[in-house]
Every structure is written in C-alpha cells, then in structure tokens.
C-alpha cells in the first residue's frame, strides 16, 4: 500500500543523493552485487512466466510428457536460482546497510562533538537526538528494504510490460490503459493522504507533548487540583487526533482495494478479449496463458514501486537533515600552542614524557616552554551572544596565580559569560584574553580546556559507577586519587554508606542521589583533575550551609597555588576571595576585597546587608 509516512520531502534531492552516494561508494562492489542478484531474481520471475507459452504449446497440447517433465524441471531450476538470488541480496543488503548507517552515525557523532556551543543553544536536545534516532532509523529502513525493492519492482513492472508487448501488442493496449488509470489514482490519492498524514503528525506531536508535560508536572497538577481541566484538554486533543487519523487512514486505506479492483477488471477484460483472439486464431493458447499471468502480476510491482518511492523520499529527507547537521561549521581552532608535561631542572623547565604534576605551554615556533601558572587577564573584552546586544562591555580584570577571584551580580550581569570566555566556549568580538601572557586564541582548545576544571550549578553525571564519574576529571586517576578527591569534596562519607560504595552504579543523571550529593561528586571530579585554574559556578548552591563550610575547607587544599574563579549568590562563600568583582549590565561597577567593598558602602554593601537583593 502506498502511503505517506509523515515526513517532508527533501529540499535538495540531488545534493542529498550525491552526499549519500559517497557513503554507498565505499561499498560499491557490494551494492553492485546486490543489484546483480536483484536482476537475477526479477529475471527468473519474468522468464518463468514467459516459459508457460512453450510448455503449453510444445508439450501439453501435443501430449509430450517427457518433454513436459524436462521443461518443468528447467522452470523449477530457474525459480530456485531466483529464490537463492532473493535470499542472497536480502542478506547482503542488510549487511551493507548496517555498515553504511554505522559510518553515517559515527561521522555525525564525531562532527557534533566539534560544533560550537552556540549551535546547541539554538537547537533543542530533542531536535538533535532525532538526527541520531528517527532520521538515521529512516535511512536504515529504506536501505534495508527500499533500495533492492525499488530495483526489483521497476524491473518486474518494466519486464512485465515488455513481455506482454512481445506476446500481444493489441492486448497490451488494454493493460496500458488500466496502468495509466492506476497511476492517476495513486497520484490523486497520494496527494490527499499526504495532506491528512501531515495533520495527523502535527496532532500526534501535540498529544505526545501534552502527555509528557503532564507526566513531568503530575505533582503540580495534583497540588492545584487541575486534573479535571487537564483531562478536558486531553480529550479535545485526542479527538483532533482521531479525526485527522480517520481522514488519513480512509484515503490510504482506499489504495489497495482500488488497485486490486482495477487489476481484477483488467484481468477480466484481458481474459475475455484474449479468449476471442484465441478463438479467431489471432493468439495461441500458450501466449494467452502467459499473458494473463503477466496481467495478474502487473499490479503488484506498481504498488510496491510507489510505496517504496515514498519511503525512499522519506529516507532522503532524513538523510538531508543529517547531512545539514554535518555541514554545520565546526568550532574554529587556529591555536598552535600546546600543553605538555614539564620538569624543573636547575630553575629551568624542560619537557617530560611522564606525568610530573607540572605543566608548561610549548610555543610552536621556538619550542620554548612557558610555565603554566594560571595568570588570566581580560583586556577591554567586548562580547555578545547575538549581534548588536552586548553582554560584556569593555571588561578588564586580572587573576594572578593562586588568587581567588569572585564575581557577584544580578542574573544576566555577565558572571557566567566571563567563565565561558576563559574556556573559549564563545569567541569575543574585541579585546584580548591572555593566559600566562599568551593570547588564548593562540592556544589549542583541547590543551586550553585541559588546564581548567569546572563545577557548575547544573550537575551532569554519566551512566557508570561513582568512581567512573569522579575519574571523568582525570581518566588515568588511581583508586587512591579518587578517594582523596572525594575526601576533599566531603563526598567520601556518604559514598561509603552506599551499598556498593564507589562501585555504586548511577543512572539517569544520578537520579538515585540527592541534588547535594550529585554536586559533591561534581566537586570531587574537579578535585581529581588538580587543574591550575578552577572555576566554581554556583558550585555549592545545592548544599546545606554546614556541608558548604566543610567543603570550603577541603577546597582550600586544592586551591592552594591555583587560580580560582568563583560565582556565587551566597556572599558568605566569597568573603575570603582576594578580589571581588561586582558586575552590572556587563560592566564591573565595584572591585576590591570583602572589607574594602564594605567600606565603600556601595552595591556590594547593600547586597551584604540585605538592602538590595540579587534577582
């Protein structure tokens, strides 16, 4: 049955096919063998039907039993070859399709990892995931079935029409007329069903979104006694889906019965007219028998061909979305300065092949080593996430090695943006940011980020053990280092109380832990990395005050000799900072130590005494 499956047609079919052909070309010999086996399968089917003519005329009518047995045996061998060819191309097609899809999925994942953060800011997680799931699955399904089926259906339809012309041109005119009627009906019905299937997909998306929203907010729904109202809304959306689904399935359901009915009428007319031709001597009995079998066969490949073309177009649409994502510009990285292990020898640094706990920047031109100390400086930095809207307006600041710099200010003031620029998650519009005197644009991004560790407010844990999640900060960390980092973060005590301790498995972003415990693991993950620069973005926001004080004592140990950037709403957490920056609308309006800012009696004083609250 030809049916629209709810996908839009590709915008640039030719470009998508050419892109897909690059992947198919890697396995061209396999696909050529598939095409050959499909031709053998279709050819055996077509020729087997044509052989009815000589079997009837030369063996059945004359009564040649020996010849009939040999002819039937030959036909059986031909059909057996066709069956083996069908089995062969099905298995080859599955293997080839899986290889191609594996390569597409691997290339897509590799490219996604290179995309800048601004791309993910502009696209929802569901939209990105659909490329790996729905779109890849559609391509896979089409390659498993549609590729070979289209070739076979086309060959069957073309071969059937040709053989009917060979048997009787006069009778073939009847079949051509009915085939044109079938084509016309398929085109008409396809347009109507496509429209209704589009509406059905829209309504299905609405009901899925509503159910997901209600399931996630079930507690809120019950608190405010909103069940009755939500049920009425669900019933209305459900009725809209029923109506559009009924219309869509009504039209798509007409396809098979109508085509079958036309094929029966075609067969009846051909049989009657063919019988008259046989009685008048215009056609022999064997030709009529073969011809009528071809007539019965003609409708099936037409149906299959039309259906598979729809599926193939849907797959090309999915492939187009995949390739569009692959064509997105990757995150620029023109840096050439690299990070290396370093060892100090008589006051001079030299490169070391083993881990020493000390690092240095290696300059590409001279090979000179610059010790990594964590000296970060902003010089008149201007930045905005979108053109024409500045988030930072001429920011200048410095953080010397070992200093703890804190940022406070209202939401949207630019605190987190400063941290994102240090990591070079975004590119500044003007100004410079230097790291140990080197412009961060000259440092290779992987090496830059390897020298930093972050603890952010929205903790993300991965599926795996607690030890694996802490080791994420340093992949070669030993069990001893993992436990030491957990002790620093004050996480060791609660981890030991778990049934499997450090081997406890975490799922669904650590849903089996409390928010505070997840935050402690994130801090331990940063602690095990022992980075020269540490970034704490609301790192203790989900932890009670008592635990926070204990963590701060532990954090002082890993902060020693390291540059630390702290963003916090709790001003008590930034009192011991070397310098506190008060930001407002992308500008630093106050800076100084805790005591100095209190003496100024400005915005920080108002925040600390509760005269002004952060929004």
KOLRO-596224 format. One line per 3 residues: number of its first residue (from 1); their letters; for each residue x, y, z of C-alpha. Coordinates in Angstrom, 1 decimal. Example, Ala and Ser with C-alpha at 12.3 -4.5 7.8 and 13.67 -1.06 7.14 Angstrom:
% KOLRO-596224
1 = as = 12.3:-4.5:7.8  13.7:-1.1:7.1
% end
This chain:
% KOLRO-596224
1 = xxx = 0.0:0.0:0.0  1.4:3.4:-1.0  1.1:5.7:2.0
4 = xxx = 2.6:8.9:3.1  4.5:8.4:6.3  4.6:11.9:7.7
7 = xxx = 7.9:13.2:6.5  8.5:16.3:4.4  10.2:15.7:1.0
10 = xxx = 13.9:16.7:0.8  14.5:20.3:-0.2  17.5:19.4:-2.4
13 = xxx = 17.1:15.8:-3.5  20.1:15.9:-5.9  22.5:17.2:-3.3
16 = xxx = 21.3:14.7:-0.7  21.7:11.8:-3.1  25.2:12.8:-4.1
19 = xxx = 26.2:13.1:-0.4  24.7:9.7:0.3  26.4:8.2:-2.7
22 = xxx = 29.8:9.0:-1.0  28.9:6.5:1.7  27.5:4.0:-0.7
25 = xxx = 30.6:4.3:-2.9  32.7:2.9:0.0  30.8:-0.4:-0.6
28 = xxx = 30.2:-0.1:-4.3  31.1:-3.7:-5.1  28.7:-5.0:-2.5
31 = xxx = 25.9:-2.8:-3.9  26.7:-3.9:-7.5  26.5:-7.5:-6.4
34 = xxx = 23.1:-6.7:-4.8  21.9:-5.1:-8.0  23.0:-8.1:-10.0
37 = xxx = 21.2:-10.6:-7.7  18.1:-8.4:-7.8  18.2:-8.6:-11.6
40 = xxx = 18.6:-12.4:-11.5  15.6:-12.6:-9.1  13.4:-10.4:-11.2
43 = xxx = 14.6:-12.0:-14.5  13.8:-15.5:-13.2  10.3:-14.4:-12.2
46 = xxx = 9.6:-12.8:-15.6  11.1:-15.6:-17.7  9.4:-18.3:-15.6
49 = xxx = 6.1:-16.8:-16.6  7.1:-16.5:-20.3  8.0:-20.2:-20.3
52 = xxx = 4.4:-21.1:-19.9  3.9:-20.4:-23.6  6.3:-23.0:-24.9
55 = xxx = 5.3:-25.5:-22.2  1.7:-25.3:-23.2  2.2:-25.1:-27.0
58 = xxx = 5.1:-27.6:-27.4  4.5:-30.1:-24.6  1.0:-30.0:-23.0
61 = xxx = -1.1:-29.7:-26.2  1.0:-32.3:-28.2  1.0:-34.6:-25.1
64 = xxx = 4.8:-34.8:-24.8  5.1:-36.0:-21.2  8.9:-36.5:-21.3
67 = xxx = 9.4:-33.0:-22.7  7.0:-31.6:-20.1  8.9:-33.1:-17.2
70 = xxx = 12.2:-31.7:-18.6  10.6:-28.2:-19.1  9.0:-28.2:-15.6
73 = xxx = 12.4:-29.3:-14.1  14.1:-26.4:-16.0  11.5:-23.9:-14.8
76 = xxx = 12.0:-25.2:-11.2  15.7:-24.7:-11.5  15.2:-21.2:-12.8
79 = xxx = 12.8:-20.3:-9.9  15.3:-21.9:-7.4  18.0:-19.6:-8.8
82 = xxx = 15.7:-16.7:-8.4  14.8:-17.7:-4.8  18.5:-18.1:-3.9
85 = xxx = 19.3:-14.7:-5.5  16.5:-13.1:-3.4  17.9:-14.7:-0.2
88 = xxx = 21.4:-13.5:-1.2  20.6:-9.9:-2.0  18.4:-9.6:1.2
91 = xxx = 21.3:-10.7:3.4  23.9:-8.6:1.5  21.6:-5.6:1.7
94 = xxx = 21.2:-5.9:5.4  25.0:-6.2:6.0  25.8:-3.3:3.6
97 = xxx = 23.0:-1.1:5.1  24.3:-1.6:8.6  27.8:-0.7:7.6
100 = xxx = 26.7:2.5:5.9  24.5:3.5:8.8  27.3:2.8:11.3
103 = xxx = 29.6:5.1:9.3  27.0:7.8:9.0  26.2:7.7:12.7
106 = xxx = 29.9:7.7:13.6  30.6:10.7:11.4  27.6:12.5:12.7
109 = xxx = 28.6:12.0:16.4  32.3:13.0:15.6  31.1:16.2:13.9
112 = xxx = 28.6:17.0:16.7  31.5:17.0:19.2  33.2:19.7:17.1
115 = xxx = 30.3:22.1:16.9  30.4:25.3:19.0  28.1:25.7:22.0
118 = xxx = 26.1:28.4:20.2  24.7:25.7:17.9  23.4:23.7:20.9
121 = xxx = 22.0:26.9:22.3  19.9:27.3:19.2  18.6:23.7:19.0
124 = xxx = 16.7:21.6:21.5  18.0:18.3:22.8  15.1:16.5:21.3
127 = xxx = 15.8:18.0:17.9  19.4:16.9:18.0  18.5:13.5:19.2
130 = xxx = 16.1:13.0:16.4  19.0:13.1:14.0  20.6:10.0:15.7
133 = xxx = 17.3:8.2:16.2  14.4:9.0:13.8  16.4:10.2:10.8
136 = xxx = 19.1:7.5:11.0  16.5:4.8:11.5  14.6:6.0:8.5
139 = xxx = 17.7:5.9:6.3  18.5:2.4:7.7  14.9:1.1:7.0
142 = xxx = 15.0:2.4:3.4  18.4:0.9:2.7  17.3:-2.4:4.2
145 = xxx = 14.2:-2.7:2.1  13.6:0.1:-0.4  16.8:0.1:-2.4
148 = xxx = 16.5:-3.5:-3.5  12.7:-3.4:-3.7  12.7:-0.4:-6.0
151 = xxx = 15.1:-2.1:-8.4  13.1:-5.3:-8.3  9.7:-3.6:-8.7
154 = xxx = 10.9:-1.4:-11.5  12.4:-4.5:-13.3  9.3:-6.5:-12.7
157 = xxx = 7.0:-3.8:-14.0  9.2:-2.9:-17.0  9.8:-6.5:-17.8
160 = xxx = 6.2:-7.5:-17.5  5.0:-4.7:-19.8  7.8:-5.6:-22.4
163 = xxx = 6.9:-9.3:-22.3  3.2:-8.5:-22.7  4.1:-6.4:-25.8
166 = xxx = 6.1:-9.4:-27.1  3.2:-11.7:-26.6  0.4:-9.4:-28.0
169 = xxx = 0.6:-5.7:-28.8  -3.2:-5.5:-29.2  -3.9:-6.9:-25.8
172 = xxx = -1.2:-4.8:-24.2  -3.1:-1.6:-25.1  -5.8:-2.7:-22.6
175 = xxx = -3.2:-3.2:-19.8  -1.5:0.2:-20.6  -4.9:1.9:-20.2
178 = xxx = -5.5:0.3:-16.9  -1.9:1.0:-15.7  -2.5:4.7:-16.6
181 = xxx = -5.7:4.7:-14.5  -3.8:3.1:-11.6  -1.0:5.7:-11.8
184 = xxx = -3.6:8.5:-11.9  -5.4:7.2:-8.9  -2.2:6.7:-6.9
187 = xxx = -1.2:10.3:-7.6  -4.6:11.7:-6.6  -4.8:9.5:-3.5
190 = xxx = -1.2:10.2:-2.5  -1.8:14.0:-2.5  -4.9:13.7:-0.4
193 = xxx = -3.4:11.2:2.1  -0.2:13.2:2.4  -2.2:16.3:3.5
196 = xxx = -4.1:14.3:6.1  -1.0:12.4:7.3  0.8:15.7:7.8
199 = xxx = -2.1:16.9:10.0  -2.1:13.6:11.8  1.7:14.0:12.6
202 = xxx = 1.0:17.5:13.9  -1.8:16.3:16.2  0.3:13.3:17.3
205 = xxx = 3.1:15.7:18.3  0.6:17.8:20.3  -0.7:14.9:22.2
208 = xxx = 2.8:13.5:22.9  4.0:16.9:24.1  0.9:17.3:26.3
211 = xxx = 1.2:13.8:27.9  5.0:14.4:28.5  4.3:17.7:30.1
214 = xxx = 1.5:16.4:32.3  3.6:13.4:33.4  6.6:15.6:34.4
217 = xxx = 4.3:18.0:36.2  2.0:15.5:37.8  2.8:16.6:41.4
220 = xxx = 1.9:20.3:40.5  -1.3:19.1:38.8  -2.4:17.3:41.9
223 = xxx = -1.4:20.2:44.3  -3.6:22.6:42.4  -6.5:20.1:41.6
226 = xxx = -6.1:20.6:37.9  -6.9:17.0:36.9  -10.4:17.8:35.5
229 = xxx = -9.2:20.7:33.4  -6.2:18.8:32.0  -8.4:15.8:31.2
232 = xxx = -10.8:18.0:29.2  -7.8:19.4:27.3  -6.5:15.9:26.6
235 = xxx = -9.9:14.8:25.3  -10.0:17.7:22.9  -6.5:17.0:21.6
238 = xxx = -7.3:13.3:21.4  -10.5:14.0:19.4  -8.5:16.1:16.9
241 = xxx = -6.0:13.3:16.5  -8.9:10.8:16.0  -10.4:13.0:13.3
244 = xxx = -7.2:13.5:11.3  -6.2:9.9:11.7  -9.5:8.7:10.4
247 = xxx = -9.2:11.0:7.3  -5.7:9.9:6.7  -6.4:6.2:7.0
250 = xxx = -9.6:6.5:5.0  -7.7:7.7:2.0  -4.6:5.5:2.4
253 = xxx = -7.0:2.5:3.0  -8.6:3.1:-0.4  -5.3:2.4:-2.2
256 = xxx = -5.1:-1.4:-2.1  -8.8:-2.2:-2.7  -9.0:0.2:-5.6
259 = xxx = -5.7:-1.0:-7.3  -6.8:-4.7:-6.7  -10.3:-3.9:-8.1
262 = xxx = -8.8:-2.3:-11.2  -6.4:-5.2:-11.6  -9.3:-7.7:-11.5
265 = xxx = -11.2:-5.7:-14.1  -8.1:-5.5:-16.2  -7.7:-9.3:-15.9
268 = xxx = -11.3:-9.9:-16.7  -11.3:-7.7:-19.8  -7.9:-9.1:-20.9
271 = xxx = -9.2:-12.7:-20.4  -12.4:-12.1:-22.4  -10.6:-10.2:-25.3
274 = xxx = -7.7:-12.7:-25.3  -10.2:-15.6:-25.4  -11.8:-14.1:-28.5
277 = xxx = -8.4:-13.6:-30.1  -7.5:-17.2:-29.4  -10.8:-18.5:-30.9
280 = xxx = -10.2:-16.4:-34.0  -6.6:-17.5:-34.4  -5.0:-14.2:-33.6
283 = xxx = -3.4:-15.6:-30.5  -2.2:-19.1:-29.4  -3.3:-20.7:-26.1
286 = xxx = 0.2:-20.7:-24.6  0.6:-17.0:-25.3  -2.8:-16.3:-23.7
289 = xxx = -1.9:-18.3:-20.6  1.5:-16.4:-20.2  -0.2:-13.1:-20.9
292 = xxx = -2.9:-13.5:-18.3  -0.3:-14.4:-15.6  1.6:-11.2:-16.5
295 = xxx = -1.7:-9.2:-16.2  -2.1:-10.6:-12.7  1.5:-9.7:-11.8
298 = xxx = 1.4:-6.1:-13.2  -0.5:-4.5:-10.3  1.9:-5.8:-7.5
301 = xxx = 5.2:-4.2:-8.7  3.3:-0.9:-9.4  2.0:-0.9:-5.8
304 = xxx = 5.4:-1.8:-4.4  7.3:0.7:-6.5  5.0:3.6:-5.5
307 = xxx = 5.2:2.6:-1.8  9.0:2.3:-1.8  9.4:5.6:-3.6
310 = xxx = 7.5:7.3:-0.8  9.7:5.5:1.8  12.8:6.4:-0.1
313 = xxx = 11.9:10.1:-0.3  11.2:10.0:3.4  14.7:8.5:3.9
316 = xxx = 16.3:11.2:1.7  14.5:13.8:3.8  16.0:12.3:7.0
319 = xxx = 19.4:12.0:5.3  19.2:15.6:4.3  18.7:16.7:7.9
322 = xxx = 21.7:14.5:8.9  23.9:16.0:6.2  22.8:19.5:7.0
325 = xxx = 24.0:19.0:10.6  27.3:17.5:9.3  27.7:20.7:7.1
328 = xxx = 27.5:23.0:10.1  30.7:24.9:10.6  32.8:23.2:13.4
331 = xxx = 34.2:25.2:16.3  37.1:27.2:15.0  40.5:26.4:16.4
334 = xxx = 43.6:28.1:15.0  45.6:27.6:18.1  49.1:26.1:17.9
337 = xxx = 50.4:26.5:21.4  50.2:23.1:23.2  50.3:21.9:26.8
340 = xxx = 52.9:19.4:27.9  54.2:17.7:31.0  57.2:19.6:32.4
343 = xxx = 60.0:19.0:34.8  62.1:21.7:36.5  65.9:21.3:36.3
346 = xxx = 68.1:23.9:38.0  65.4:26.6:37.6  64.7:25.8:34.0
349 = xxx = 61.7:23.9:32.6  62.1:21.1:30.2  59.5:18.8:28.5
352 = xxx = 58.8:15.5:30.2  57.3:12.3:28.7  55.8:11.2:32.0
355 = xxx = 53.4:12.9:34.3  55.2:15.2:36.8  52.3:17.3:38.2
358 = xxx = 53.8:20.4:36.5  52.8:21.7:33.1  54.1:24.2:30.5
361 = xxx = 52.9:25.9:27.3  55.0:24.8:24.3  55.4:27.6:21.8
364 = xxx = 55.3:26.3:18.2  58.0:28.4:16.5  60.8:28.2:19.0
367 = xxx = 59.8:25.2:21.2  60.2:27.4:24.2  58.4:26.3:27.4
370 = xxx = 56.3:28.8:29.3  55.4:27.5:32.8  51.7:27.1:33.4
373 = xxx = 50.9:29.2:36.4  47.3:30.3:35.9  47.7:34.0:35.2
376 = xxx = 44.4:35.0:33.5  43.8:38.6:32.3  41.0:40.3:30.4
379 = xxx = 41.8:43.4:28.3  38.9:45.6:27.2  36.8:42.5:26.3
382 = xxx = 33.6:43.1:24.4  31.2:40.2:23.9  27.6:39.4:22.9
385 = xxx = 25.8:36.1:22.2  23.9:37.8:19.4  25.0:40.7:17.2
388 = xxx = 24.0:44.1:18.4  23.4:43.0:22.0  26.5:43.3:24.3
391 = xxx = 26.7:41.1:27.4  30.2:42.3:28.4  31.2:45.9:27.6
394 = xxx = 34.9:46.6:27.8  35.7:44.2:30.7  39.3:44.4:32.1
397 = xxx = 40.4:42.3:35.0  43.3:40.1:36.1  43.7:37.0:38.2
400 = xxx = 47.3:36.3:39.4  48.4:32.7:40.1  46.9:31.4:43.3
403 = xxx = 44.4:34.2:43.6  40.7:33.6:44.3  38.6:35.9:42.2
406 = xxx = 34.8:36.2:42.9  32.0:37.6:40.8  28.7:38.7:42.2
409 = xxx = 25.8:40.5:40.5  22.3:40.2:39.2  21.2:37.5:36.8
412 = xxx = 22.3:38.4:33.3  25.1:40.7:34.5  27.7:38.6:32.7
415 = xxx = 29.2:36.5:35.5  28.9:33.1:33.8  29.8:34.6:30.4
418 = xxx = 33.2:35.6:31.7  33.8:31.9:32.7  32.6:30.7:29.3
421 = xxx = 35.1:33.0:27.6  38.0:31.7:29.6  37.2:28.3:28.3
424 = xxx = 36.8:29.8:24.9  33.3:28.3:24.5  32.5:31.5:22.7
427 = xxx = 34.6:34.0:20.6  34.9:37.6:21.8  34.1:40.5:19.5
430 = xxx = 37.1:42.6:20.6  39.8:42.9:23.2  42.1:40.1:24.3
433 = xxx = 42.2:37.4:27.0  45.6:36.1:28.0  46.7:33.0:29.8
436 = xxx = 50.2:33.2:31.3  50.8:36.0:28.8  49.6:34.0:25.8
439 = xxx = 46.5:35.0:23.9  44.1:32.2:24.4  43.2:32.2:20.7
442 = xxx = 46.8:31.0:20.1  46.3:28.0:22.4  44.9:24.8:21.0
445 = xxx = 41.4:24.5:22.5  41.9:20.9:23.8  45.0:21.9:25.7
448 = xxx = 43.4:25.1:27.0  40.5:23.2:28.5  42.7:20.5:29.8
451 = xxx = 44.3:23.1:32.1  40.9:24.1:33.6  38.3:22.4:35.7
454 = xxx = 34.7:23.5:36.2  32.0:22.8:38.7  28.7:24.3:37.5
457 = xxx = 25.3:24.6:39.1  23.6:22.2:36.8  25.4:19.0:37.7
460 = xxx = 25.6:16.3:35.0  26.6:12.8:35.9  27.1:9.9:33.4
463 = xxx = 25.9:6.4:33.4  28.5:4.4:35.3  29.9:3.9:38.8
466 = xxx = 30.6:6.7:41.2  34.3:6.0:40.7  33.9:6.4:37.0
469 = xxx = 32.2:9.7:37.3  35.0:11.1:39.6  37.6:9.7:37.2
472 = xxx = 36.0:11.7:34.4  38.1:14.6:35.6  41.3:12.5:35.1
475 = xxx = 40.9:9.4:33.1  44.1:7.7:34.4  43.3:8.5:38.1
478 = xxx = 44.1:5.7:40.5  41.7:4.4:43.2  43.8:6.3:45.8
481 = xxx = 43.5:9.6:43.9  39.7:9.1:43.5  39.2:8.5:47.2
484 = xxx = 41.4:11.5:48.1  39.4:13.8:45.8  36.2:12.5:47.3
487 = xxx = 37.5:13.3:50.8  38.5:16.8:49.8  34.9:17.3:48.4
490 = xxx = 33.4:15.8:51.6  31.8:13.1:49.5  33.7:10.1:50.9
493 = xxx = 31.5:9.6:53.9  28.2:9.4:52.0  29.8:7.2:49.3
496 = xxx = 31.0:4.7:51.8  27.5:4.4:53.3  26.1:3.3:49.9
499 = xxx = 25.6:-0.5:49.5  28.3:-0.8:46.7  30.3:2.3:47.8
502 = xxx = 32.4:3.6:45.0  31.1:0.9:42.7  27.5:2.1:43.0
505 = xxx = 26.0:2.5:39.6  24.4:5.8:38.6  21.6:6.1:36.1
508 = xxx = 19.5:8.9:34.6  22.0:11.7:35.6  22.4:10.3:39.1
511 = xxx = 18.7:10.3:40.0  19.3:7.8:42.8  21.3:10.5:44.6
514 = xxx = 20.2:13.8:46.2  21.0:17.1:44.4  23.5:17.9:47.1
517 = xxx = 25.3:14.5:46.7  25.5:15.0:42.9  27.1:18.4:43.5
520 = xxx = 29.6:16.8:45.8  30.6:14.3:43.1  31.0:17.1:40.6
523 = xxx = 33.4:18.9:43.0  35.3:15.6:43.5  35.5:15.3:39.7
526 = xxx = 37.1:18.7:39.6  39.4:18.0:42.6  40.9:14.8:41.0
529 = xxx = 41.9:16.8:37.9  44.2:19.1:40.1  44.0:21.9:37.5
532 = xxx = 46.0:25.2:37.6  42.7:27.1:37.1  39.5:26.1:38.9
535 = xxx = 36.0:27.5:38.1  33.2:27.3:40.6  29.9:28.5:39.1
538 = xxx = 27.3:28.3:41.9  29.2:25.1:42.9  27.7:24.9:46.4
541 = xxx = 24.2:26.2:45.6  22.6:22.8:46.3  24.4:22.1:49.5
544 = xxx = 23.4:23.0:53.0  25.4:25.6:54.9  27.2:23.1:57.3
547 = xxx = 28.3:20.9:54.4  29.3:24.0:52.4  31.7:25.1:55.2
550 = xxx = 33.3:21.7:55.3  33.7:21.7:51.5  35.3:25.1:51.6
553 = xxx = 37.9:23.9:54.0  38.7:20.9:51.7  38.6:23.1:48.6
556 = xxx = 41.2:25.4:50.2  43.6:22.5:49.9  43.2:22.1:46.1
559 = xxx = 43.0:25.9:45.6  46.5:26.4:47.0  48.7:27.7:44.3
562 = xxx = 45.9:27.7:41.8  43.8:30.5:40.2  40.2:30.2:41.2
565 = xxx = 37.1:31.9:39.7  34.0:31.8:41.9  30.5:32.8:41.0
568 = xxx = 28.1:32.7:44.0  24.8:34.1:45.2  25.7:33.4:48.8
571 = xxx = 28.1:36.2:49.6  29.4:34.3:52.6  31.2:32.0:50.2
574 = xxx = 33.3:34.8:48.6  34.4:36.7:51.7  37.9:35.2:51.6
577 = xxx = 38.4:36.0:47.9  41.5:38.0:47.0  39.3:40.3:44.8
580 = xxx = 35.5:40.5:44.4  34.1:41.9:41.2  30.6:43.3:41.3
583 = xxx = 29.0:43.2:37.8  26.0:45.1:36.5  24.9:45.1:32.9
586 = xxx = 28.1:43.8:31.5  30.4:46.2:33.4  32.4:46.0:36.6
589 = xxx = 31.0:48.6:38.9  33.0:47.7:42.0  36.1:45.7:42.8
592 = xxx = 38.1:45.0:45.9  38.4:42.7:48.9  35.4:42.0:51.2
595 = xxx = 36.5:44.5:53.7  37.3:47.2:51.1  33.9:46.8:49.4
598 = xxx = 32.1:47.1:52.7  33.9:50.3:53.5  32.8:51.7:50.1
601 = xxx = 29.2:51.2:51.1  28.1:50.7:47.5  26.2:47.9:45.8
604 = xxx = 28.2:45.1:47.5  27.5:46.7:50.9  23.8:46.8:50.0
607 = xxx = 23.8:43.2:48.9  25.7:42.0:52.0  23.4:43.9:54.5
610 = xxx = 20.3:42.8:52.7  19.4:46.3:51.5  19.5:45.0:47.9
613 = xxx = 18.7:41.5:46.7  20.1:39.6:43.7  17.5:38.9:41.1
% end
